[in-house]
Amino acid sequence: MKLEFEYHMPKKKPQQLTRKEIERLLSQQTMVILNAVSEKTINLESSLKRGMEKMEFRINQKIDKLTNTLDKFLKRLTDIEDEFVIMKAEVNRLKKIIREKLGVELL
């Protein structure tokens, strides 16, 4: 004697969604997508901001170094110009003395 036992799963009825339910589900899905995009955008924005801050810091360091170099160069140039003015005055004074004492005109 053979006993057979069959079990049938109750069939699910296809779920009928109303237009309002579909709109609600689409609205929820849209909010999830928008929140994810917003979060990604915020993360990207903060990442870009950190990168810009690092780049700005490096640029400012290079500008400071260039400014210091130019300041030193201009100081040397000014010192040379000042010394040139002094030497020119001394040469003119020597020419005057030579002309007065020896009667020789130097060019």
Jmol script that loads the backbone (N, CA, C; Angstrom):
load data "model"
ATOM      1  N   MET A   1       0.820  -1.152   0.000  1.00  0.00           N
ATOM      2  CA  MET A   1       0.000   0.000   0.000  1.00  0.00           C
ATOM      3  C   MET A   1       0.884   1.243   0.000  1.00  0.00           C
ATOM      4  N   LYS A   2       0.632   2.108  -0.863  1.00  0.00           N
ATOM      5  CA  LYS A   2       1.431   3.311  -1.055  1.00  0.00           C
ATOM      6  C   LYS A   2       0.562   4.508  -0.692  1.00  0.00           C
ATOM      7  N   LEU A   3       1.131   5.346   0.197  1.00  0.00           N
ATOM      8  CA  LEU A   3       0.412   6.560   0.579  1.00  0.00           C
ATOM      9  C   LEU A   3       1.061   7.740  -0.109  1.00  0.00           C
ATOM     10  N   GLU A   4       0.302   8.494  -0.711  1.00  0.00           N
ATOM     11  CA  GLU A   4       0.813   9.714  -1.344  1.00  0.00           C
ATOM     12  C   GLU A   4       0.187  10.904  -0.651  1.00  0.00           C
ATOM     13  N   PHE A   5       1.054  11.865  -0.469  1.00  0.00           N
ATOM     14  CA  PHE A   5       0.559  13.078   0.166  1.00  0.00           C
ATOM     15  C   PHE A   5       0.991  14.249  -0.703  1.00  0.00           C
ATOM     16  N   GLU A   6       0.094  15.003  -1.110  1.00  0.00           N
ATOM     17  CA  GLU A   6       0.394  16.177  -1.924  1.00  0.00           C
ATOM     18  C   GLU A   6       0.042  17.421  -1.139  1.00  0.00           C
ATOM     19  N   TYR A   7       0.958  18.354  -1.209  1.00  0.00           N
ATOM     20  CA  TYR A   7       0.690  19.640  -0.568  1.00  0.00           C
ATOM     21  C   TYR A   7       0.756  20.708  -1.636  1.00  0.00           C
ATOM     22  N   HIS A   8      -0.243  21.458  -1.746  1.00  0.00           N
ATOM     23  CA  HIS A   8      -0.279  22.531  -2.731  1.00  0.00           C
ATOM     24  C   HIS A   8      -0.172  23.859  -2.014  1.00  0.00           C
ATOM     25  N   MET A   9       0.789  24.629  -2.456  1.00  0.00           N
ATOM     26  CA  MET A   9       0.923  25.983  -1.924  1.00  0.00           C
ATOM     27  C   MET A   9      -0.254  26.789  -2.416  1.00  0.00           C
ATOM     28  N   PRO A  10      -0.792  27.562  -1.538  1.00  0.00           N
ATOM     29  CA  PRO A  10      -1.890  28.403  -2.014  1.00  0.00           C
ATOM     30  C   PRO A  10      -1.347  29.402  -3.025  1.00  0.00           C
ATOM     31  N   LYS A  11      -2.031  29.544  -4.088  1.00  0.00           N
ATOM     32  CA  LYS A  11      -1.602  30.479  -5.127  1.00  0.00           C
ATOM     33  C   LYS A  11      -1.881  31.899  -4.660  1.00  0.00           C
ATOM     34  N   LYS A  12      -0.858  32.733  -4.876  1.00  0.00           N
ATOM     35  CA  LYS A  12      -1.034  34.141  -4.530  1.00  0.00           C
ATOM     36  C   LYS A  12      -1.786  34.813  -5.653  1.00  0.00           C
ATOM     37  N   LYS A  13      -2.674  35.618  -5.236  1.00  0.00           N
ATOM     38  CA  LYS A  13      -3.399  36.390  -6.233  1.00  0.00           C
ATOM     39  C   LYS A  13      -2.487  37.522  -6.683  1.00  0.00           C
ATOM     40  N   PRO A  14      -2.487  37.815  -7.963  1.00  0.00           N
ATOM     41  CA  PRO A  14      -1.697  38.962  -8.401  1.00  0.00           C
ATOM     42  C   PRO A  14      -2.193  40.206  -7.672  1.00  0.00           C
ATOM     43  N   GLN A  15      -1.216  40.951  -7.188  1.00  0.00           N
ATOM     44  CA  GLN A  15      -1.573  42.128  -6.423  1.00  0.00           C
ATOM     45  C   GLN A  15      -1.992  43.234  -7.383  1.00  0.00           C
ATOM     46  N   GLN A  16      -3.115  43.744  -7.169  1.00  0.00           N
ATOM     47  CA  GLN A  16      -3.614  44.854  -7.980  1.00  0.00           C
ATOM     48  C   GLN A  16      -3.288  46.146  -7.256  1.00  0.00           C
ATOM     49  N   LEU A  17      -2.528  47.002  -7.923  1.00  0.00           N
ATOM     50  CA  LEU A  17      -2.160  48.280  -7.331  1.00  0.00           C
ATOM     51  C   LEU A  17      -3.024  49.375  -7.929  1.00  0.00           C
ATOM     52  N   THR A  18      -3.398  50.237  -7.071  1.00  0.00           N
ATOM     53  CA  THR A  18      -4.177  51.372  -7.560  1.00  0.00           C
ATOM     54  C   THR A  18      -3.213  52.437  -8.045  1.00  0.00           C
ATOM     55  N   ARG A  19      -3.758  53.373  -8.734  1.00  0.00           N
ATOM     56  CA  ARG A  19      -2.936  54.463  -9.265  1.00  0.00           C
ATOM     57  C   ARG A  19      -2.281  55.231  -8.120  1.00  0.00           C
ATOM     58  N   LYS A  20      -3.025  55.466  -7.048  1.00  0.00           N
ATOM     59  CA  LYS A  20      -2.472  56.182  -5.890  1.00  0.00           C
ATOM     60  C   LYS A  20      -1.318  55.414  -5.263  1.00  0.00           C
ATOM     61  N   GLU A  21      -1.449  54.093  -5.165  1.00  0.00           N
ATOM     62  CA  GLU A  21      -0.380  53.285  -4.593  1.00  0.00           C
ATOM     63  C   GLU A  21       0.865  53.319  -5.486  1.00  0.00           C
ATOM     64  N   ILE A  22       0.659  53.247  -6.792  1.00  0.00           N
ATOM     65  CA  ILE A  22       1.786  53.332  -7.729  1.00  0.00           C
ATOM     66  C   ILE A  22       2.478  54.684  -7.590  1.00  0.00           C
ATOM     67  N   GLU A  23       1.696  55.753  -7.504  1.00  0.00           N
ATOM     68  CA  GLU A  23       2.274  57.089  -7.347  1.00  0.00           C
ATOM     69  C   GLU A  23       3.045  57.193  -6.035  1.00  0.00           C
ATOM     70  N   ARG A  24       2.507  56.607  -4.962  1.00  0.00           N
ATOM     71  CA  ARG A  24       3.177  56.632  -3.666  1.00  0.00           C
ATOM     72  C   ARG A  24       4.502  55.869  -3.740  1.00  0.00           C
ATOM     73  N   LEU A  25       4.474  54.684  -4.357  1.00  0.00           N
ATOM     74  CA  LEU A  25       5.692  53.889  -4.487  1.00  0.00           C
ATOM     75  C   LEU A  25       6.730  54.605  -5.352  1.00  0.00           C
ATOM     76  N   LEU A  26       6.290  55.210  -6.448  1.00  0.00           N
ATOM     77  CA  LEU A  26       7.223  55.965  -7.307  1.00  0.00           C
ATOM     78  C   LEU A  26       7.789  57.162  -6.566  1.00  0.00           C
ATOM     79  N   SER A  27       6.956  57.801  -5.774  1.00  0.00           N
ATOM     80  CA  SER A  27       7.406  58.952  -4.992  1.00  0.00           C
ATOM     81  C   SER A  27       8.467  58.518  -3.979  1.00  0.00           C
ATOM     82  N   GLN A  28       8.227  57.390  -3.307  1.00  0.00           N
ATOM     83  CA  GLN A  28       9.211  56.872  -2.349  1.00  0.00           C
ATOM     84  C   GLN A  28      10.524  56.526  -3.055  1.00  0.00           C
ATOM     85  N   GLN A  29      10.404  55.870  -4.193  1.00  0.00           N
ATOM     86  CA  GLN A  29      11.597  55.481  -4.952  1.00  0.00           C
ATOM     87  C   GLN A  29      12.362  56.724  -5.404  1.00  0.00           C
ATOM     88  N   THR A  30      11.633  57.732  -5.849  1.00  0.00           N
ATOM     89  CA  THR A  30      12.266  58.981  -6.285  1.00  0.00           C
ATOM     90  C   THR A  30      13.013  59.626  -5.125  1.00  0.00           C
ATOM     91  N   MET A  31      12.414  59.634  -3.933  1.00  0.00           N
ATOM     92  CA  MET A  31      13.068  60.233  -2.771  1.00  0.00           C
ATOM     93  C   MET A  31      14.347  59.473  -2.414  1.00  0.00           C
ATOM     94  N   VAL A  32      14.312  58.151  -2.499  1.00  0.00           N
ATOM     95  CA  VAL A  32      15.501  57.347  -2.206  1.00  0.00           C
ATOM     96  C   VAL A  32      16.614  57.692  -3.191  1.00  0.00           C
ATOM     97  N   ILE A  33      16.275  57.779  -4.457  1.00  0.00           N
ATOM     98  CA  ILE A  33      17.262  58.096  -5.498  1.00  0.00           C
ATOM     99  C   ILE A  33      17.821  59.505  -5.286  1.00  0.00           C
ATOM    100  N   LEU A  34      16.935  60.466  -5.022  1.00  0.00           N
ATOM    101  CA  LEU A  34      17.386  61.848  -4.824  1.00  0.00           C
ATOM    102  C   LEU A  34      18.281  61.969  -3.590  1.00  0.00           C
ATOM    103  N   ASN A  35      17.943  61.259  -2.532  1.00  0.00           N
ATOM    104  CA  ASN A  35      18.782  61.301  -1.330  1.00  0.00           C
ATOM    105  C   ASN A  35      20.155  60.702  -1.605  1.00  0.00           C
ATOM    106  N   ALA A  36      20.196  59.606  -2.353  1.00  0.00           N
ATOM    107  CA  ALA A  36      21.482  58.985  -2.690  1.00  0.00           C
ATOM    108  C   ALA A  36      22.326  59.922  -3.553  1.00  0.00           C
ATOM    109  N   VAL A  37      21.693  60.545  -4.542  1.00  0.00           N
ATOM    110  CA  VAL A  37      22.417  61.486  -5.406  1.00  0.00           C
ATOM    111  C   VAL A  37      22.898  62.678  -4.592  1.00  0.00           C
ATOM    112  N   SER A  38      22.062  63.163  -3.694  1.00  0.00           N
ATOM    113  CA  SER A  38      22.434  64.300  -2.851  1.00  0.00           C
ATOM    114  C   SER A  38      23.628  63.949  -1.970  1.00  0.00           C
ATOM    115  N   GLU A  39      23.614  62.770  -1.390  1.00  0.00           N
ATOM    116  CA  GLU A  39      24.717  62.338  -0.538  1.00  0.00           C
ATOM    117  C   GLU A  39      26.007  62.237  -1.340  1.00  0.00           C
ATOM    118  N   LYS A  40      25.921  61.661  -2.535  1.00  0.00           N
ATOM    119  CA  LYS A  40      27.106  61.560  -3.397  1.00  0.00           C
ATOM    120  C   LYS A  40      27.630  62.949  -3.753  1.00  0.00           C
ATOM    121  N   THR A  41      26.705  63.851  -4.059  1.00  0.00           N
ATOM    122  CA  THR A  41      27.089  65.217  -4.428  1.00  0.00           C
ATOM    123  C   THR A  41      27.781  65.910  -3.270  1.00  0.00           C
ATOM    124  N   ILE A  42      27.248  65.741  -2.064  1.00  0.00           N
ATOM    125  CA  ILE A  42      27.858  66.351  -0.882  1.00  0.00           C
ATOM    126  C   ILE A  42      29.257  65.778  -0.658  1.00  0.00           C
ATOM    127  N   ASN A  43      29.399  64.453  -0.804  1.00  0.00           N
ATOM    128  CA  ASN A  43      30.709  63.829  -0.634  1.00  0.00           C
ATOM    129  C   ASN A  43      31.697  64.329  -1.678  1.00  0.00           C
ATOM    130  N   LEU A  44      31.247  64.437  -2.920  1.00  0.00           N
ATOM    131  CA  LEU A  44      32.109  64.921  -3.996  1.00  0.00           C
ATOM    132  C   LEU A  44      32.504  66.370  -3.741  1.00  0.00           C
ATOM    133  N   GLU A  45      31.544  67.170  -3.300  1.00  0.00           N
ATOM    134  CA  GLU A  45      31.806  68.576  -3.032  1.00  0.00           C
ATOM    135  C   GLU A  45      32.838  68.735  -1.918  1.00  0.00           C
ATOM    136  N   SER A  46      32.691  67.967  -0.835  1.00  0.00           N
ATOM    137  CA  SER A  46      33.657  68.077   0.259  1.00  0.00           C
ATOM    138  C   SER A  46      35.031  67.565  -0.169  1.00  0.00           C
ATOM    139  N   SER A  47      35.061  66.545  -1.005  1.00  0.00           N
ATOM    140  CA  SER A  47      36.334  66.035  -1.520  1.00  0.00           C
ATOM    141  C   SER A  47      37.013  67.091  -2.394  1.00  0.00           C
ATOM    142  N   LEU A  48      36.243  67.731  -3.254  1.00  0.00           N
ATOM    143  CA  LEU A  48      36.798  68.794  -4.103  1.00  0.00           C
ATOM    144  C   LEU A  48      37.282  69.960  -3.262  1.00  0.00           C
ATOM    145  N   LYS A  49      36.538  70.289  -2.224  1.00  0.00           N
ATOM    146  CA  LYS A  49      36.920  71.405  -1.359  1.00  0.00           C
ATOM    147  C   LYS A  49      38.251  71.110  -0.668  1.00  0.00           C
ATOM    148  N   ARG A  50      38.412  69.868  -0.164  1.00  0.00           N
ATOM    149  CA  ARG A  50      39.683  69.501   0.469  1.00  0.00           C
ATOM    150  C   ARG A  50      40.831  69.581  -0.533  1.00  0.00           C
ATOM    151  N   GLY A  51      40.582  69.111  -1.764  1.00  0.00           N
ATOM    152  CA  GLY A  51      41.614  69.180  -2.796  1.00  0.00           C
ATOM    153  C   GLY A  51      41.987  70.608  -3.128  1.00  0.00           C
ATOM    154  N   MET A  52      40.979  71.472  -3.219  1.00  0.00           N
ATOM    155  CA  MET A  52      41.238  72.884  -3.519  1.00  0.00           C
ATOM    156  C   MET A  52      42.023  73.546  -2.386  1.00  0.00           C
ATOM    157  N   GLU A  53      41.679  73.200  -1.139  1.00  0.00           N
ATOM    158  CA  GLU A  53      42.394  73.781   0.001  1.00  0.00           C
ATOM    159  C   GLU A  53      43.865  73.367  -0.012  1.00  0.00           C
ATOM    160  N   LYS A  54      44.126  72.097  -0.321  1.00  0.00           N
ATOM    161  CA  LYS A  54      45.517  71.625  -0.399  1.00  0.00           C
ATOM    162  C   LYS A  54      46.265  72.349  -1.514  1.00  0.00           C
ATOM    163  N   MET A  55      45.607  72.488  -2.668  1.00  0.00           N
ATOM    164  CA  MET A  55      46.243  73.155  -3.797  1.00  0.00           C
ATOM    165  C   MET A  55      46.494  74.629  -3.472  1.00  0.00           C
ATOM    166  N   GLU A  56      45.522  75.270  -2.839  1.00  0.00           N
ATOM    167  CA  GLU A  56      45.683  76.668  -2.469  1.00  0.00           C
ATOM    168  C   GLU A  56      46.840  76.841  -1.488  1.00  0.00           C
ATOM    169  N   PHE A  57      46.971  75.908  -0.533  1.00  0.00           N
ATOM    170  CA  PHE A  57      48.069  75.966   0.431  1.00  0.00           C
ATOM    171  C   PHE A  57      49.416  75.869  -0.278  1.00  0.00           C
ATOM    172  N   ARG A  58      49.517  74.909  -1.221  1.00  0.00           N
ATOM    173  CA  ARG A  58      50.782  74.740  -1.962  1.00  0.00           C
ATOM    174  C   ARG A  58      51.084  75.982  -2.801  1.00  0.00           C
ATOM    175  N   ILE A  59      50.077  76.544  -3.440  1.00  0.00           N
ATOM    176  CA  ILE A  59      50.281  77.752  -4.260  1.00  0.00           C
ATOM    177  C   ILE A  59      50.734  78.905  -3.373  1.00  0.00           C
ATOM    178  N   ASN A  60      50.099  79.049  -2.200  1.00  0.00           N
ATOM    179  CA  ASN A  60      50.488  80.132  -1.289  1.00  0.00           C
ATOM    180  C   ASN A  60      51.927  79.965  -0.815  1.00  0.00           C
ATOM    181  N   GLN A  61      52.351  78.718  -0.567  1.00  0.00           N
ATOM    182  CA  GLN A  61      53.744  78.479  -0.175  1.00  0.00           C
ATOM    183  C   GLN A  61      54.693  78.908  -1.290  1.00  0.00           C
ATOM    184  N   LYS A  62      54.342  78.566  -2.532  1.00  0.00           N
ATOM    185  CA  LYS A  62      55.205  78.929  -3.660  1.00  0.00           C
ATOM    186  C   LYS A  62      55.229  80.441  -3.860  1.00  0.00           C
ATOM    187  N   ILE A  63      54.084  81.088  -3.678  1.00  0.00           N
ATOM    188  CA  ILE A  63      54.036  82.555  -3.809  1.00  0.00           C
ATOM    189  C   ILE A  63      54.888  83.197  -2.726  1.00  0.00           C
ATOM    190  N   ASP A  64      54.804  82.677  -1.490  1.00  0.00           N
ATOM    191  CA  ASP A  64      55.633  83.213  -0.402  1.00  0.00           C
ATOM    192  C   ASP A  64      57.122  83.067  -0.722  1.00  0.00           C
ATOM    193  N   LYS A  65      57.495  81.900  -1.240  1.00  0.00           N
ATOM    194  CA  LYS A  65      58.898  81.670  -1.584  1.00  0.00           C
ATOM    195  C   LYS A  65      59.337  82.624  -2.700  1.00  0.00           C
ATOM    196  N   LEU A  66      58.490  82.801  -3.706  1.00  0.00           N
ATOM    197  CA  LEU A  66      58.809  83.714  -4.800  1.00  0.00           C
ATOM    198  C   LEU A  66      58.911  85.153  -4.290  1.00  0.00           C
ATOM    199  N   THR A  67      58.000  85.536  -3.399  1.00  0.00           N
ATOM    200  CA  THR A  67      58.024  86.888  -2.829  1.00  0.00           C
ATOM    201  C   THR A  67      59.328  87.122  -2.072  1.00  0.00           C
ATOM    202  N   ASN A  68      59.737  86.139  -1.276  1.00  0.00           N
ATOM    203  CA  ASN A  68      61.005  86.275  -0.529  1.00  0.00           C
ATOM    204  C   ASN A  68      62.186  86.390  -1.476  1.00  0.00           C
ATOM    205  N   THR A  69      62.180  85.577  -2.532  1.00  0.00           N
ATOM    206  CA  THR A  69      63.267  85.635  -3.514  1.00  0.00           C
ATOM    207  C   THR A  69      63.312  87.004  -4.186  1.00  0.00           C
ATOM    208  N   LEU A  70      62.148  87.510  -4.582  1.00  0.00           N
ATOM    209  CA  LEU A  70      62.100  88.833  -5.219  1.00  0.00           C
ATOM    210  C   LEU A  70      62.529  89.934  -4.255  1.00  0.00           C
ATOM    211  N   ASP A  71      62.131  89.833  -2.991  1.00  0.00           N
ATOM    212  CA  ASP A  71      62.551  90.834  -2.000  1.00  0.00           C
ATOM    213  C   ASP A  71      64.064  90.860  -1.865  1.00  0.00           C
ATOM    214  N   LYS A  72      64.684  89.671  -1.798  1.00  0.00           N
ATOM    215  CA  LYS A  72      66.145  89.613  -1.683  1.00  0.00           C
ATOM    216  C   LYS A  72      66.819  90.184  -2.926  1.00  0.00           C
ATOM    217  N   PHE A  73      66.264  89.846  -4.101  1.00  0.00           N
ATOM    218  CA  PHE A  73      66.825  90.353  -5.348  1.00  0.00           C
ATOM    219  C   PHE A  73      66.728  91.879  -5.408  1.00  0.00           C
ATOM    220  N   LEU A  74      65.550  92.410  -5.078  1.00  0.00           N
ATOM    221  CA  LEU A  74      65.362  93.862  -5.116  1.00  0.00           C
ATOM    222  C   LEU A  74      66.260  94.567  -4.105  1.00  0.00           C
ATOM    223  N   LYS A  75      66.490  93.962  -2.942  1.00  0.00           N
ATOM    224  CA  LYS A  75      67.391  94.559  -1.964  1.00  0.00           C
ATOM    225  C   LYS A  75      68.812  94.610  -2.525  1.00  0.00           C
ATOM    226  N   ARG A  76      69.256  93.520  -3.153  1.00  0.00           N
ATOM    227  CA  ARG A  76      70.593  93.516  -3.766  1.00  0.00           C
ATOM    228  C   ARG A  76      70.683  94.573  -4.851  1.00  0.00           C
ATOM    229  N   LEU A  77      69.651  94.669  -5.682  1.00  0.00           N
ATOM    230  CA  LEU A  77      69.650  95.654  -6.767  1.00  0.00           C
ATOM    231  C   LEU A  77      69.696  97.076  -6.203  1.00  0.00           C
ATOM    232  N   THR A  78      68.914  97.330  -5.178  1.00  0.00           N
ATOM    233  CA  THR A  78      68.900  98.651  -4.550  1.00  0.00           C
ATOM    234  C   THR A  78      70.261  98.963  -3.935  1.00  0.00           C
ATOM    235  N   ASP A  79      70.850  97.974  -3.270  1.00  0.00           N
ATOM    236  CA  ASP A  79      72.184  98.181  -2.681  1.00  0.00           C
ATOM    237  C   ASP A  79      73.203  98.517  -3.761  1.00  0.00           C
ATOM    238  N   ILE A  80      73.147  97.799  -4.896  1.00  0.00           N
ATOM    239  CA  ILE A  80      74.087  98.062  -6.003  1.00  0.00           C
ATOM    240  C   ILE A  80      73.857  99.461  -6.577  1.00  0.00           C
ATOM    241  N   GLU A  81      72.589  99.846  -6.737  1.00  0.00           N
ATOM    242  CA  GLU A  81      72.296 101.189  -7.262  1.00  0.00           C
ATOM    243  C   GLU A  81      72.813 102.261  -6.307  1.00  0.00           C
ATOM    244  N   ASP A  82      72.606 102.054  -4.995  1.00  0.00           N
ATOM    245  CA  ASP A  82      73.092 103.027  -4.006  1.00  0.00           C
ATOM    246  C   ASP A  82      74.615 103.134  -4.067  1.00  0.00           C
ATOM    247  N   GLU A  83      75.260 101.983  -4.170  1.00  0.00           N
ATOM    248  CA  GLU A  83      76.721 101.993  -4.245  1.00  0.00           C
ATOM    249  C   GLU A  83      77.184 102.660  -5.533  1.00  0.00           C
ATOM    250  N   PHE A  84      76.478 102.449  -6.635  1.00  0.00           N
ATOM    251  CA  PHE A  84      76.830 103.076  -7.903  1.00  0.00           C
ATOM    252  C   PHE A  84      76.737 104.601  -7.794  1.00  0.00           C
ATOM    253  N   VAL A  85      75.689 105.101  -7.164  1.00  0.00           N
ATOM    254  CA  VAL A  85      75.521 106.560  -6.992  1.00  0.00           C
ATOM    255  C   VAL A  85      76.675 107.115  -6.170  1.00  0.00           C
ATOM    256  N   ILE A  86      77.049 106.401  -5.106  1.00  0.00           N
ATOM    257  CA  ILE A  86      78.162 106.855  -4.264  1.00  0.00           C
ATOM    258  C   ILE A  86      79.467 106.849  -5.061  1.00  0.00           C
ATOM    259  N   MET A  87      79.717 105.763  -5.793  1.00  0.00           N
ATOM    260  CA  MET A  87      80.954 105.670  -6.583  1.00  0.00           C
ATOM    261  C   MET A  87      80.993 106.752  -7.664  1.00  0.00           C
ATOM    262  N   LYS A  88      79.863 107.036  -8.297  1.00  0.00           N
ATOM    263  CA  LYS A  88      79.811 108.071  -9.334  1.00  0.00           C
ATOM    264  C   LYS A  88      80.155 109.434  -8.729  1.00  0.00           C
ATOM    265  N   ALA A  89      79.622 109.701  -7.539  1.00  0.00           N
ATOM    266  CA  ALA A  89      79.929 110.973  -6.869  1.00  0.00           C
ATOM    267  C   ALA A  89      81.413 111.062  -6.527  1.00  0.00           C
ATOM    268  N   GLU A  90      81.999 109.953  -6.064  1.00  0.00           N
ATOM    269  CA  GLU A  90      83.423 109.939  -5.734  1.00  0.00           C
ATOM    270  C   GLU A  90      84.281 110.134  -6.981  1.00  0.00           C
ATOM    271  N   VAL A  91      83.905 109.481  -8.096  1.00  0.00           N
ATOM    272  CA  VAL A  91      84.653 109.650  -9.341  1.00  0.00           C
ATOM    273  C   VAL A  91      84.578 111.113  -9.793  1.00  0.00           C
ATOM    274  N   ASN A  92      83.399 111.703  -9.727  1.00  0.00           N
ATOM    275  CA  ASN A  92      83.253 113.112 -10.125  1.00  0.00           C
ATOM    276  C   ASN A  92      84.106 114.018  -9.223  1.00  0.00           C
ATOM    277  N   ARG A  93      84.146 113.711  -7.930  1.00  0.00           N
ATOM    278  CA  ARG A  93      84.969 114.497  -7.010  1.00  0.00           C
ATOM    279  C   ARG A  93      86.459 114.351  -7.348  1.00  0.00           C
ATOM    280  N   LEU A  94      86.870 113.089  -7.680  1.00  0.00           N
ATOM    281  CA  LEU A  94      88.264 112.858  -8.068  1.00  0.00           C
ATOM    282  C   LEU A  94      88.608 113.608  -9.366  1.00  0.00           C
ATOM    283  N   LYS A  95      87.671 113.585 -10.337  1.00  0.00           N
ATOM    284  CA  LYS A  95      87.897 114.313 -11.595  1.00  0.00           C
ATOM    285  C   LYS A  95      88.075 115.799 -11.322  1.00  0.00           C
ATOM    286  N   LYS A  96      87.278 116.329 -10.436  1.00  0.00           N
ATOM    287  CA  LYS A  96      87.358 117.751 -10.113  1.00  0.00           C
ATOM    288  C   LYS A  96      88.710 118.087  -9.475  1.00  0.00           C
ATOM    289  N   ILE A  97      89.136 117.223  -8.550  1.00  0.00           N
ATOM    290  CA  ILE A  97      90.428 117.453  -7.881  1.00  0.00           C
ATOM    291  C   ILE A  97      91.567 117.371  -8.899  1.00  0.00           C
ATOM    292  N   ILE A  98      91.537 116.366  -9.798  1.00  0.00           N
ATOM    293  CA  ILE A  98      92.582 116.215 -10.812  1.00  0.00           C
ATOM    294  C   ILE A  98      92.579 117.424 -11.739  1.00  0.00           C
ATOM    295  N   ARG A  99      91.422 117.898 -12.126  1.00  0.00           N
ATOM    296  CA  ARG A  99      91.342 119.049 -13.016  1.00  0.00           C
ATOM    297  C   ARG A  99      91.898 120.290 -12.315  1.00  0.00           C
ATOM    298  N   GLU A 100      91.574 120.464 -11.035  1.00  0.00           N
ATOM    299  CA  GLU A 100      92.046 121.644 -10.293  1.00  0.00           C
ATOM    300  C   GLU A 100      93.559 121.582 -10.021  1.00  0.00           C
ATOM    301  N   LYS A 101      94.024 120.407  -9.607  1.00  0.00           N
ATOM    302  CA  LYS A 101      95.423 120.271  -9.213  1.00  0.00           C
ATOM    303  C   LYS A 101      96.383 120.121 -10.390  1.00  0.00           C
ATOM    304  N   LEU A 102      95.945 119.287 -11.378  1.00  0.00           N
ATOM    305  CA  LEU A 102      96.834 118.998 -12.482  1.00  0.00           C
ATOM    306  C   LEU A 102      96.462 119.732 -13.777  1.00  0.00           C
ATOM    307  N   GLY A 103      95.284 120.284 -13.818  1.00  0.00           N
ATOM    308  CA  GLY A 103      94.838 120.984 -15.019  1.00  0.00           C
ATOM    309  C   GLY A 103      94.518 120.058 -16.168  1.00  0.00           C
ATOM    310  N   VAL A 104      94.175 118.787 -15.849  1.00  0.00           N
ATOM    311  CA  VAL A 104      93.872 117.786 -16.866  1.00  0.00           C
ATOM    312  C   VAL A 104      92.379 117.472 -16.784  1.00  0.00           C
ATOM    313  N   GLU A 105      91.734 117.485 -17.950  1.00  0.00           N
ATOM    314  CA  GLU A 105      90.299 117.173 -18.016  1.00  0.00           C
ATOM    315  C   GLU A 105      90.127 115.697 -18.362  1.00  0.00           C
ATOM    316  N   LEU A 106      89.500 114.936 -17.469  1.00  0.00           N
ATOM    317  CA  LEU A 106      89.237 113.516 -17.705  1.00  0.00           C
ATOM    318  C   LEU A 106      87.808 113.347 -18.248  1.00  0.00           C
ATOM    319  N   LEU A 107      87.678 112.456 -19.201  1.00  0.00           N
ATOM    320  CA  LEU A 107      86.346 112.200 -19.761  1.00  0.00           C
ATOM    321  C   LEU A 107      85.653 111.096 -19.052  1.00  0.00           C
TER     322      LEU A 107
END
end "model"
wireframe off; spacefill off
backbone 0.3
color backbone group
